Amino acid sequence: MVKTICLHIGLHKTATTTIQRTLCRERSALAGAGILYPVFYIGDAPVDNHSIPFYSLFCDNPEEYHINVRKEITTDEAISKLHSEYRRQIESQISGFQGETLVISGEDISLLSLSELVSLRSYLTGITHPDVCFRVILICRHPVAWFKSHSQTLIVTRGIDIENHLNSLTLQSHKLENLIRTISEVFGHDCIAVFRFEDMVHHQYGPAGAFMEIIAEKTPEIIKPEIIQENKSLNYETAQLLNALIKCKSKSYILKLTYIDRLGQFLSGMPGRKLMLTKGQSKTVWDCLSSDANWLCNRYSLRKYEFANEDIQGDSDVWSKPTLTYLENIFAEIPRKFKIVVLREFLKKSISTRESLPLRRRFDLLLFVLHVSKSALGLKIKTMTADVASCCRRIQKTDFYEGENS
């Protein structure tokens, strides 16, 4: 009989995918230790991230949940059928389980409202035991690193560009404080345990091993999980081009996500540098979120965070020759609309001072535009040459006044 429910609610971008996939791979070993990690199915596809069933089941608008939208499950009938199947699967697994600990891991659970969490708690006690003990596990991360990582996820999964994400940060300035108060009201303050992502990644068996230790102290030593990094970050160049695509108008949300997926496939093998932010964004994020993050650290006796600058630097080797060569080699294959996005973005970057690109690198981007435009888009070479010459003059003037002479 289940006596304890470990409810891992994220936060997002704190190795949640790595933890979930590791727990799923080790389900048999965990079951032998008296721990159930349920797996769900949508058709024949396994689901190890419990955000997908539990957020859909308990949010007020499951037809708008981006996972359901992407799978085109948006009608009342389709949602009802999906939810019935989710309930059947979890209840079946619990009824056949002989251990005492149930683990549910879903970062989107942290997005549920107070009333939605009350419904979730009521459902879980109903299918286990009225007096079941809850342990709510939350993992936090440095605000700037979190923003950088979360931004790339929003680009790919939601079609939200980095600038819009930055503009919405004021809405999250007290997110952790509000979340803790909400969780406390539903599950009780003594049920909450908070850990730092930066500490968990140094565990002998990685963040998944650290999480297993939280659940049951000796579990990681018994299972010895392999350290595998899931959800590897987009590189800077790929994120920038997908970000540029999002800013182009599309007919619908679904269409935009389809475009992002398609361009992402073309760029999947493109070499590049680690994702960095535009000049000044790190400070903006820190000023907005650091007080909230350090409030959480103070409350749970964790080491406080200090400012870290993740902005692109002037000597950063982005848009290098291997990157541009890769793009040039695939340019003929990608649809015209994507070609236009790339060329416009390169022209814009050539005259921008916010990204601290060296003068030589800006000319490289302009030369790329000049080289591929005529053959790729059928543009008149005279017109394109004039546009490039104009951009070059603007670059030289800007860099002169900034004192750049490299």
C-alpha positions as a Markdown table, in Angstrom:
| # | Residue | x | y | z |
|---|---|---|---|---|
| 1 | Met | 0.0 | 0.0 | 0.0 |
| 2 | Val | 1.3 | 3.5 | -0.9 |
| 3 | Lys | 2.1 | 5.4 | 2.3 |
| 4 | Thr | 4.2 | 8.2 | 0.9 |
| 5 | Ile | 3.8 | 10.3 | -2.3 |
| 6 | Cys | 6.9 | 12.1 | -3.4 |
| 7 | Leu | 5.6 | 15.0 | -5.6 |
| 8 | His | 8.5 | 16.4 | -7.6 |
| 9 | Ile | 7.2 | 19.7 | -9.1 |
| 10 | Gly | 10.4 | 21.0 | -10.8 |
| 11 | Leu | 11.2 | 23.7 | -11.3 |
| 12 | His | 11.7 | 23.8 | -15.0 |
| 13 | Lys | 15.2 | 23.5 | -16.3 |
| 14 | Thr | 16.6 | 21.8 | -13.2 |
| 15 | Ala | 17.5 | 18.5 | -14.8 |
| 16 | Thr | 13.9 | 17.4 | -14.6 |
| 17 | Thr | 14.1 | 15.5 | -17.9 |
| 18 | Thr | 17.3 | 13.7 | -16.9 |
| 19 | Ile | 15.6 | 12.7 | -13.6 |
| 20 | Gln | 12.4 | 11.5 | -15.2 |
| 21 | Arg | 14.1 | 9.4 | -17.9 |
| 22 | Thr | 16.5 | 7.9 | -15.4 |
| 23 | Leu | 13.7 | 6.9 | -13.1 |
| 24 | Cys | 11.7 | 5.5 | -16.0 |
| 25 | Arg | 14.7 | 3.4 | -17.1 |
| 26 | Glu | 15.3 | 2.1 | -13.6 |
| 27 | Arg | 11.6 | 1.4 | -12.9 |
| 28 | Ser | 12.2 | -2.3 | -12.2 |
| 29 | Ala | 15.1 | -1.7 | -9.8 |
| 30 | Leu | 13.1 | 1.1 | -8.1 |
| 31 | Ala | 10.1 | -1.3 | -7.7 |
| 32 | Gly | 12.4 | -3.8 | -6.1 |
| 33 | Ala | 13.2 | -1.1 | -3.5 |
| 34 | Gly | 9.5 | -0.4 | -2.9 |
| 35 | Ile | 9.3 | 2.7 | -5.1 |
| 36 | Leu | 6.8 | 3.1 | -8.0 |
| 37 | Tyr | 7.5 | 5.4 | -10.9 |
| 38 | Pro | 4.5 | 5.2 | -13.2 |
| 39 | Val | 4.8 | 5.3 | -16.9 |
| 40 | Phe | 2.0 | 6.5 | -19.2 |
| 41 | Tyr | 1.2 | 5.9 | -22.8 |
| 42 | Ile | -0.4 | 8.1 | -25.5 |
| 43 | Gly | -1.2 | 5.4 | -28.1 |
| 44 | Asp | 2.1 | 3.4 | -28.3 |
| 45 | Ala | 4.3 | 6.3 | -27.2 |
| 46 | Pro | 5.6 | 6.1 | -23.6 |
| 47 | Val | 5.4 | 9.2 | -21.4 |
| 48 | Asp | 7.9 | 9.5 | -18.5 |
| 49 | Asn | 7.3 | 13.2 | -17.8 |
| 50 | His | 4.3 | 13.3 | -15.4 |
| 51 | Ser | 3.6 | 16.9 | -16.3 |
| 52 | Ile | 1.9 | 15.6 | -19.5 |
| 53 | Pro | -0.9 | 13.6 | -17.8 |
| 54 | Phe | -1.2 | 15.5 | -14.5 |
| 55 | Tyr | -1.2 | 19.0 | -15.8 |
| 56 | Ser | -3.7 | 18.1 | -18.5 |
| 57 | Leu | -5.9 | 16.3 | -16.0 |
| 58 | Phe | -6.1 | 19.2 | -13.5 |
| 59 | Cys | -5.6 | 22.4 | -15.3 |
| 60 | Asp | -8.7 | 24.4 | -16.2 |
| 61 | Asn | -8.0 | 24.6 | -20.0 |
| 62 | Pro | -6.4 | 21.3 | -21.1 |
| 63 | Glu | -7.4 | 22.1 | -24.7 |
| 64 | Glu | -4.8 | 25.0 | -24.6 |
| 65 | Tyr | -2.0 | 22.9 | -23.0 |
| 66 | His | 0.8 | 23.0 | -25.5 |
| 67 | Ile | 1.4 | 19.2 | -25.4 |
| 68 | Asn | -2.2 | 18.6 | -26.3 |
| 69 | Val | -2.2 | 21.3 | -29.0 |
| 70 | Arg | 0.9 | 19.7 | -30.6 |
| 71 | Lys | -0.8 | 16.3 | -30.6 |
| 72 | Glu | -4.0 | 17.9 | -31.9 |
| 73 | Ile | -6.0 | 16.7 | -28.9 |
| 74 | Thr | -8.2 | 19.8 | -28.4 |
| 75 | Thr | -11.8 | 18.9 | -28.7 |
| 76 | Asp | -14.0 | 18.1 | -25.6 |
| 77 | Glu | -14.4 | 14.5 | -26.8 |
| 78 | Ala | -10.7 | 13.9 | -27.4 |
| 79 | Ile | -9.7 | 15.5 | -24.1 |
| 80 | Ser | -12.3 | 13.4 | -22.2 |
| 81 | Lys | -11.0 | 10.2 | -23.8 |
| 82 | Leu | -7.4 | 11.1 | -23.1 |
| 83 | His | -8.2 | 11.9 | -19.4 |
| 84 | Ser | -10.1 | 8.6 | -18.9 |
| 85 | Glu | -7.1 | 6.7 | -20.3 |
| 86 | Tyr | -4.7 | 8.6 | -18.0 |
| 87 | Arg | -6.8 | 7.7 | -14.9 |
| 88 | Arg | -7.1 | 4.1 | -15.9 |
| 89 | Gln | -3.3 | 3.8 | -16.4 |
| 90 | Ile | -2.3 | 5.4 | -13.1 |
| 91 | Glu | -4.9 | 3.6 | -11.1 |
| 92 | Ser | -4.0 | 0.2 | -12.6 |
| 93 | Gln | -0.4 | 0.6 | -11.7 |
| 94 | Ile | -1.1 | 1.6 | -8.2 |
| 95 | Ser | -3.5 | -1.2 | -7.6 |
| 96 | Gly | -0.9 | -3.8 | -8.6 |
| 97 | Phe | 1.9 | -2.2 | -6.6 |
| 98 | Gln | 3.2 | -3.8 | -3.3 |
| 99 | Gly | 5.6 | -1.0 | -2.2 |
| 100 | Glu | 5.1 | 2.0 | 0.0 |
| 101 | Thr | 6.4 | 5.0 | -2.1 |
| 102 | Leu | 4.9 | 6.6 | -5.2 |
| 103 | Val | 7.0 | 9.1 | -7.1 |
| 104 | Ile | 5.3 | 11.7 | -9.4 |
| 105 | Ser | 7.7 | 14.0 | -11.3 |
| 106 | Gly | 6.3 | 16.8 | -13.4 |
| 107 | Glu | 7.6 | 20.4 | -13.6 |
| 108 | Asp | 4.3 | 21.7 | -15.0 |
| 109 | Ile | 2.6 | 20.8 | -11.8 |
| 110 | Ser | 4.3 | 23.9 | -10.4 |
| 111 | Leu | 2.1 | 25.9 | -12.8 |
| 112 | Leu | -1.2 | 24.7 | -11.4 |
| 113 | Ser | -3.3 | 27.1 | -9.4 |
| 114 | Leu | -4.4 | 26.7 | -5.8 |
| 115 | Ser | -7.8 | 25.1 | -6.7 |
| 116 | Glu | -6.2 | 22.9 | -9.3 |
| 117 | Leu | -3.6 | 21.6 | -6.8 |
| 118 | Val | -6.4 | 20.9 | -4.3 |
| 119 | Ser | -8.1 | 18.8 | -7.0 |
| 120 | Leu | -4.8 | 17.0 | -7.6 |
| 121 | Arg | -4.3 | 16.3 | -3.9 |
| 122 | Ser | -7.8 | 15.0 | -3.6 |
| 123 | Tyr | -7.4 | 12.7 | -6.5 |
| 124 | Leu | -4.1 | 11.2 | -5.3 |
| 125 | Thr | -5.5 | 10.6 | -1.8 |
| 126 | Gly | -8.6 | 9.0 | -3.4 |
| 127 | Ile | -6.5 | 6.4 | -5.4 |
| 128 | Thr | -4.0 | 5.7 | -2.6 |
| 129 | His | -5.1 | 6.4 | 1.0 |
| 130 | Pro | -6.8 | 9.3 | 2.8 |
| 131 | Asp | -3.9 | 9.6 | 5.2 |
| 132 | Val | -1.1 | 9.2 | 2.7 |
| 133 | Cys | 2.0 | 11.3 | 3.5 |
| 134 | Phe | 3.1 | 13.9 | 0.9 |
| 135 | Arg | 6.6 | 15.1 | 0.3 |
| 136 | Val | 6.8 | 18.0 | -2.2 |
| 137 | Ile | 10.3 | 18.3 | -3.7 |
| 138 | Leu | 11.4 | 21.5 | -5.5 |
| 139 | Ile | 14.7 | 22.2 | -7.1 |
| 140 | Cys | 15.8 | 25.8 | -7.7 |
| 141 | Arg | 18.5 | 27.2 | -10.0 |
| 142 | His | 20.6 | 30.4 | -10.5 |
| 143 | Pro | 18.1 | 33.0 | -12.0 |
| 144 | Val | 20.3 | 33.9 | -15.0 |
| 145 | Ala | 21.2 | 30.3 | -15.9 |
| 146 | Trp | 17.5 | 29.4 | -15.4 |
| 147 | Phe | 16.4 | 32.2 | -17.8 |
| 148 | Lys | 18.9 | 31.2 | -20.4 |
| 149 | Ser | 17.9 | 27.6 | -20.3 |
| 150 | His | 14.2 | 28.2 | -20.0 |
| 151 | Ser | 14.3 | 30.6 | -23.0 |
| 152 | Gln | 15.6 | 28.0 | -25.4 |
| 153 | Thr | 12.8 | 25.6 | -24.2 |
| 154 | Leu | 10.1 | 28.3 | -24.8 |
| 155 | Ile | 11.5 | 28.9 | -28.3 |
| 156 | Val | 11.2 | 25.3 | -29.2 |
| 157 | Thr | 8.0 | 24.2 | -27.4 |
| 158 | Arg | 5.9 | 27.4 | -27.2 |
| 159 | Gly | 7.1 | 29.7 | -30.0 |
| 160 | Ile | 8.0 | 32.4 | -27.5 |
| 161 | Asp | 11.0 | 34.5 | -28.4 |
| 162 | Ile | 13.6 | 35.6 | -25.9 |
| 163 | Glu | 12.6 | 39.2 | -25.9 |
| 164 | Asn | 9.0 | 38.4 | -25.0 |
| 165 | His | 10.2 | 36.1 | -22.3 |
| 166 | Leu | 12.3 | 38.9 | -20.9 |
| 167 | Asn | 9.4 | 41.3 | -21.0 |
| 168 | Ser | 7.3 | 38.9 | -19.0 |
| 169 | Leu | 9.8 | 38.5 | -16.1 |
| 170 | Thr | 8.1 | 41.1 | -13.9 |
| 171 | Leu | 5.2 | 38.6 | -13.6 |
| 172 | Gln | 7.6 | 36.1 | -12.1 |
| 173 | Ser | 9.4 | 38.4 | -9.7 |
| 174 | His | 7.7 | 36.7 | -6.7 |
| 175 | Lys | 7.0 | 33.4 | -8.4 |
| 176 | Leu | 8.9 | 31.2 | -5.9 |
| 177 | Glu | 7.5 | 33.0 | -2.8 |
| 178 | Asn | 4.0 | 32.7 | -4.2 |
| 179 | Leu | 4.5 | 29.0 | -5.2 |
| 180 | Ile | 5.8 | 28.1 | -1.7 |
| 181 | Arg | 2.8 | 29.7 | -0.1 |
| 182 | Thr | 0.4 | 28.0 | -2.4 |
| 183 | Ile | 2.1 | 24.6 | -1.9 |
| 184 | Ser | 2.1 | 25.1 | 1.8 |
| 185 | Glu | -1.6 | 25.8 | 1.9 |
| 186 | Val | -2.4 | 22.6 | 0.0 |
| 187 | Phe | 0.2 | 20.2 | 1.3 |
| 188 | Gly | 1.6 | 21.9 | 4.5 |
| 189 | His | 4.8 | 23.7 | 4.9 |
| 190 | Asp | 6.6 | 20.8 | 6.6 |
| 191 | Cys | 6.0 | 18.7 | 3.5 |
| 192 | Ile | 8.2 | 20.9 | 1.3 |
| 193 | Ala | 11.9 | 20.2 | 0.7 |
| 194 | Val | 14.0 | 22.5 | -1.5 |
| 195 | Phe | 17.4 | 21.8 | -3.1 |
| 196 | Arg | 19.8 | 23.7 | -5.4 |
| 197 | Phe | 20.4 | 22.4 | -8.9 |
| 198 | Glu | 24.0 | 23.5 | -8.7 |
| 199 | Asp | 24.5 | 21.1 | -5.7 |
| 200 | Met | 22.7 | 18.2 | -7.2 |
| 201 | Val | 24.7 | 18.1 | -10.4 |
| 202 | His | 27.9 | 17.3 | -8.4 |
| 203 | His | 26.4 | 14.1 | -6.9 |
| 204 | Gln | 28.3 | 10.9 | -7.6 |
| 205 | Tyr | 25.5 | 9.7 | -9.9 |
| 206 | Gly | 24.4 | 13.1 | -11.2 |
| 207 | Pro | 21.1 | 14.9 | -10.5 |
| 208 | Ala | 19.1 | 11.7 | -10.9 |
| 209 | Gly | 21.3 | 10.0 | -8.2 |
| 210 | Ala | 20.9 | 13.0 | -5.9 |
| 211 | Phe | 17.1 | 12.8 | -6.5 |
| 212 | Met | 17.0 | 9.1 | -5.7 |
| 213 | Glu | 18.9 | 9.9 | -2.5 |
| 214 | Ile | 16.2 | 12.4 | -1.5 |
| 215 | Ile | 13.5 | 9.7 | -2.0 |
| 216 | Ala | 15.4 | 7.0 | -0.1 |
| 217 | Glu | 18.9 | 7.5 | 1.2 |
| 218 | Lys | 20.5 | 4.3 | 0.0 |
| 219 | Thr | 18.7 | 4.0 | -3.4 |
| 220 | Pro | 21.3 | 5.5 | -5.7 |
| 221 | Glu | 24.1 | 3.3 | -4.3 |
| 222 | Ile | 21.9 | 0.2 | -4.8 |
| 223 | Ile | 20.9 | 1.2 | -8.4 |
| 224 | Lys | 24.0 | 3.1 | -9.5 |
| 225 | Pro | 22.2 | 5.0 | -12.2 |
| 226 | Glu | 24.2 | 6.0 | -15.3 |
| 227 | Ile | 24.8 | 9.7 | -15.7 |
| 228 | Ile | 23.2 | 10.8 | -18.9 |
| 229 | Gln | 22.5 | 14.4 | -19.9 |
| 230 | Glu | 19.1 | 14.8 | -21.5 |
| 231 | Asn | 17.6 | 17.8 | -23.3 |
| 232 | Lys | 21.0 | 19.2 | -24.4 |
| 233 | Ser | 20.9 | 23.0 | -24.9 |
| 234 | Leu | 20.6 | 24.7 | -28.2 |
| 235 | Asn | 23.7 | 26.4 | -29.3 |
| 236 | Tyr | 23.7 | 30.2 | -29.6 |
| 237 | Glu | 23.4 | 30.3 | -33.4 |
| 238 | Thr | 20.5 | 27.9 | -33.6 |
| 239 | Ala | 18.6 | 29.7 | -30.8 |
| 240 | Gln | 19.1 | 33.0 | -32.6 |
| 241 | Leu | 17.7 | 31.8 | -36.0 |
| 242 | Leu | 14.7 | 30.1 | -34.3 |
| 243 | Asn | 14.2 | 33.2 | -32.3 |
| 244 | Ala | 14.1 | 35.2 | -35.5 |
| 245 | Leu | 11.6 | 32.9 | -37.1 |
| 246 | Ile | 9.2 | 33.3 | -34.2 |
| 247 | Lys | 9.2 | 37.0 | -34.7 |
| 248 | Cys | 7.8 | 36.5 | -38.2 |
| 249 | Lys | 4.0 | 36.5 | -38.3 |
| 250 | Ser | 2.3 | 33.1 | -38.8 |
| 251 | Lys | -1.3 | 32.2 | -39.3 |
| 252 | Ser | -1.7 | 30.2 | -36.1 |
| 253 | Tyr | 0.0 | 28.9 | -33.0 |
| 254 | Ile | 0.0 | 25.4 | -34.4 |
| 255 | Leu | 1.5 | 26.6 | -37.7 |
| 256 | Lys | 4.3 | 28.5 | -35.9 |
| 257 | Leu | 5.3 | 25.4 | -33.8 |
| 258 | Thr | 5.3 | 23.4 | -37.0 |
| 259 | Tyr | 7.7 | 25.9 | -38.6 |
| 260 | Ile | 9.9 | 25.9 | -35.6 |
| 261 | Asp | 10.1 | 22.1 | -35.7 |
| 262 | Arg | 10.9 | 22.1 | -39.4 |
| 263 | Leu | 13.7 | 24.7 | -39.3 |
| 264 | Gly | 15.1 | 23.0 | -36.2 |
| 265 | Gln | 15.5 | 19.8 | -38.2 |
| 266 | Phe | 17.6 | 21.6 | -40.8 |
| 267 | Leu | 19.7 | 23.2 | -38.1 |
| 268 | Ser | 20.1 | 20.1 | -35.9 |
| 269 | Gly | 23.6 | 19.4 | -37.0 |
| 270 | Met | 24.9 | 23.0 | -37.2 |
| 271 | Pro | 28.1 | 23.6 | -35.1 |
| 272 | Gly | 28.0 | 26.6 | -32.8 |
| 273 | Arg | 28.8 | 28.1 | -29.4 |
| 274 | Lys | 27.0 | 27.8 | -26.1 |
| 275 | Leu | 23.9 | 29.8 | -25.7 |
| 276 | Met | 24.5 | 33.4 | -24.4 |
| 277 | Leu | 22.2 | 36.4 | -23.9 |
| 278 | Thr | 22.2 | 39.7 | -25.6 |
| 279 | Lys | 24.1 | 42.6 | -24.1 |
| 280 | Gly | 22.5 | 43.7 | -20.8 |
| 281 | Gln | 20.0 | 40.9 | -20.5 |
| 282 | Ser | 21.8 | 39.1 | -17.7 |
| 283 | Lys | 21.6 | 42.2 | -15.5 |
| 284 | Thr | 17.9 | 42.7 | -16.3 |
| 285 | Val | 17.2 | 39.1 | -15.3 |
| 286 | Trp | 19.2 | 39.3 | -12.2 |
| 287 | Asp | 17.6 | 42.5 | -11.0 |
| 288 | Cys | 14.1 | 41.0 | -11.6 |
| 289 | Leu | 14.5 | 37.5 | -10.1 |
| 290 | Ser | 17.4 | 37.5 | -7.7 |
| 291 | Ser | 15.5 | 38.7 | -4.7 |
| 292 | Asp | 12.9 | 35.9 | -5.1 |
| 293 | Ala | 15.6 | 33.2 | -5.6 |
| 294 | Asn | 17.5 | 34.3 | -2.5 |
| 295 | Trp | 14.3 | 34.6 | -0.5 |
| 296 | Leu | 13.9 | 30.9 | -1.2 |
| 297 | Cys | 17.5 | 30.2 | -0.3 |
| 298 | Asn | 17.2 | 32.0 | 3.0 |
| 299 | Arg | 13.9 | 30.3 | 3.9 |
| 300 | Tyr | 15.4 | 26.8 | 3.4 |
| 301 | Ser | 19.0 | 27.5 | 4.6 |
| 302 | Leu | 20.6 | 27.2 | 1.2 |
| 303 | Arg | 23.6 | 29.0 | -0.1 |
| 304 | Lys | 22.6 | 32.3 | -1.7 |
| 305 | Tyr | 23.2 | 33.1 | -5.4 |
| 306 | Glu | 25.5 | 35.8 | -6.7 |
| 307 | Phe | 25.3 | 37.7 | -10.0 |
| 308 | Ala | 26.7 | 35.9 | -13.1 |
| 309 | Asn | 27.1 | 37.6 | -16.5 |
| 310 | Glu | 25.9 | 35.3 | -19.3 |
| 311 | Asp | 25.9 | 38.1 | -22.0 |
| 312 | Ile | 27.7 | 37.5 | -25.2 |
| 313 | Gln | 31.2 | 38.9 | -25.1 |
| 314 | Gly | 33.1 | 40.8 | -27.8 |
| 315 | Asp | 35.6 | 38.0 | -28.3 |
| 316 | Ser | 33.0 | 35.3 | -28.5 |
| 317 | Asp | 33.6 | 33.1 | -31.5 |
| 318 | Val | 30.0 | 32.9 | -32.7 |
| 319 | Trp | 28.9 | 32.7 | -36.4 |
| 320 | Ser | 32.3 | 31.0 | -37.0 |
| 321 | Lys | 33.5 | 29.7 | -40.4 |
| 322 | Pro | 32.2 | 26.1 | -39.6 |
| 323 | Thr | 28.8 | 27.5 | -38.7 |
| 324 | Leu | 28.5 | 29.6 | -41.9 |
| 325 | Thr | 29.9 | 26.7 | -44.0 |
| 326 | Tyr | 27.2 | 24.4 | -42.6 |
| 327 | Leu | 24.5 | 27.0 | -43.4 |
| 328 | Glu | 25.8 | 27.5 | -46.9 |
| 329 | Asn | 25.8 | 23.8 | -47.6 |
| 330 | Ile | 22.2 | 23.3 | -46.5 |
| 331 | Phe | 20.9 | 26.6 | -47.9 |
| 332 | Ala | 19.6 | 25.1 | -51.1 |
| 333 | Glu | 17.6 | 22.5 | -49.2 |
| 334 | Ile | 15.6 | 24.8 | -46.9 |
| 335 | Pro | 12.3 | 26.5 | -48.0 |
| 336 | Arg | 12.4 | 30.0 | -49.3 |
| 337 | Lys | 10.7 | 31.4 | -46.2 |
| 338 | Phe | 13.5 | 30.1 | -44.0 |
| 339 | Lys | 16.1 | 31.5 | -46.4 |
| 340 | Ile | 14.6 | 35.0 | -46.0 |
| 341 | Val | 14.5 | 34.7 | -42.2 |
| 342 | Val | 18.3 | 33.8 | -42.2 |
| 343 | Leu | 19.3 | 36.6 | -44.5 |
| 344 | Arg | 17.3 | 39.2 | -42.8 |
| 345 | Glu | 18.7 | 38.2 | -39.4 |
| 346 | Phe | 22.2 | 38.3 | -40.7 |
| 347 | Leu | 21.7 | 41.8 | -42.2 |
| 348 | Lys | 20.2 | 42.9 | -38.8 |
| 349 | Lys | 23.1 | 41.5 | -36.8 |
| 350 | Ser | 25.6 | 43.1 | -39.1 |
| 351 | Ile | 24.6 | 46.6 | -38.0 |
| 352 | Ser | 23.6 | 45.8 | -34.4 |
| 353 | Thr | 25.9 | 46.9 | -31.5 |
| 354 | Arg | 24.0 | 45.0 | -28.8 |
| 355 | Glu | 25.5 | 41.6 | -29.5 |
| 356 | Ser | 29.1 | 42.8 | -29.4 |
| 357 | Leu | 30.1 | 41.1 | -32.6 |
| 358 | Pro | 33.6 | 42.0 | -33.9 |
| 359 | Leu | 33.7 | 44.0 | -37.1 |
| 360 | Arg | 35.3 | 41.2 | -39.0 |
| 361 | Arg | 32.5 | 38.8 | -38.0 |
| 362 | Arg | 29.8 | 41.3 | -39.1 |
| 363 | Phe | 31.4 | 41.5 | -42.5 |
| 364 | Asp | 31.4 | 37.6 | -42.6 |
| 365 | Leu | 27.7 | 37.7 | -42.2 |
| 366 | Leu | 27.3 | 40.3 | -44.9 |
| 367 | Leu | 29.5 | 38.3 | -47.3 |
| 368 | Phe | 27.3 | 35.3 | -46.6 |
| 369 | Val | 24.2 | 37.3 | -47.6 |
| 370 | Leu | 25.9 | 38.5 | -50.7 |
| 371 | His | 27.2 | 35.1 | -51.7 |
| 372 | Val | 23.9 | 33.1 | -51.4 |
| 373 | Ser | 21.2 | 35.7 | -52.2 |
| 374 | Lys | 21.3 | 35.7 | -56.0 |
| 375 | Ser | 21.4 | 31.9 | -56.4 |
| 376 | Ala | 19.1 | 31.1 | -53.5 |
| 377 | Leu | 16.4 | 33.8 | -53.9 |
| 378 | Gly | 16.9 | 35.1 | -57.4 |
| 379 | Leu | 17.6 | 38.6 | -56.2 |
| 380 | Lys | 19.2 | 41.1 | -58.5 |
| 381 | Ile | 22.9 | 41.2 | -57.6 |
| 382 | Lys | 23.0 | 45.0 | -58.2 |
| 383 | Thr | 20.3 | 45.6 | -55.6 |
| 384 | Met | 21.8 | 43.2 | -53.1 |
| 385 | Thr | 25.2 | 44.8 | -53.5 |
| 386 | Ala | 23.8 | 48.2 | -52.8 |
| 387 | Asp | 22.1 | 46.9 | -49.7 |
| 388 | Val | 25.3 | 45.3 | -48.4 |
| 389 | Ala | 27.3 | 48.4 | -49.2 |
| 390 | Ser | 24.8 | 50.5 | -47.2 |
| 391 | Cys | 25.1 | 48.1 | -44.2 |
| 392 | Cys | 28.9 | 48.2 | -44.4 |
| 393 | Arg | 28.9 | 52.0 | -44.2 |
| 394 | Arg | 26.6 | 51.8 | -41.1 |
| 395 | Ile | 28.9 | 49.3 | -39.5 |
| 396 | Gln | 32.0 | 51.4 | -40.1 |
| 397 | Lys | 30.4 | 54.5 | -38.7 |
| 398 | Thr | 29.0 | 52.7 | -35.6 |
| 399 | Asp | 32.3 | 51.0 | -34.9 |
| 400 | Phe | 34.3 | 54.2 | -35.4 |
| 401 | Tyr | 32.3 | 56.0 | -32.8 |
| 402 | Glu | 32.5 | 53.0 | -30.4 |
| 403 | Gly | 36.3 | 53.0 | -30.9 |
| 404 | Glu | 36.5 | 49.5 | -32.3 |
| 405 | Asn | 39.3 | 49.0 | -34.7 |
| 406 | Ser | 39.7 | 45.3 | -34.9 |
